[in-house]
Amino acid sequence: MNEAMKRELNTKLFENEELKGDLELPGEMDKRLKDISTLERRGKSKNINMPIHHKEKKNLSVEDKSNEDEQKHGNNDNKNTLLSSSFLSDNSLVTLKGHKNYVWSVDYLPFDDRHYLCSGSEDNKICVWDIDNAEKLNILNMHSSYVFCVKFSPYHTSPTICSASWDKTIRFWDLKASEEIQILNEHTNGVCSIQFSPFNGGRYLCSGSGDNTIRLWDMEMSKSLHVFNGHEDY
């Protein structure tokens, strides 16, 4: 009997209980099948793992494949755990203190080999920070209500902060001069959020407001281009 026939009968042994006691095969295969049949009839074994010949292909499960990859490339569990621990650590790199109420928004700007952060707060103020030195550079306090959103403007050539406040205004601040350079005040309620366009160098600005509208602004013309109506709340 050739090897293919032996494997076929070997498989049938597990699929058909009636064949297990009737097979009479010569040699080692015959002994192996008889031993398995005897064990199963006695109830001592319900799941016998047959040895797999090296020439046969083994179909790997996802778990088996994963274990095989780990053996080939090394187990990465420790490395992943260390990375996760570093990102989930309770230790912050820098703590910036200066606001006296909730901080609603922050934005980051690398400029002239320095790294700036601006933050808008419920204390009505905008703080400008030098991240490299963990230092507060300036406080901008022209808003008369909560500052909900701050963004560094991609449109202006000089570093400029754009801020949206519940005082119904959007204001622009020159970072170097530390002064207000522009104001947009056509919303009839507080401004909750702002976003510059990712095209045309940030020329267009969108703002969402408590007056239930979205406005589209043109920075070059300093005017509102369109009002989107339809929302029924902030």
Disulfide bonds with the S-S distance in Angstrom:
none
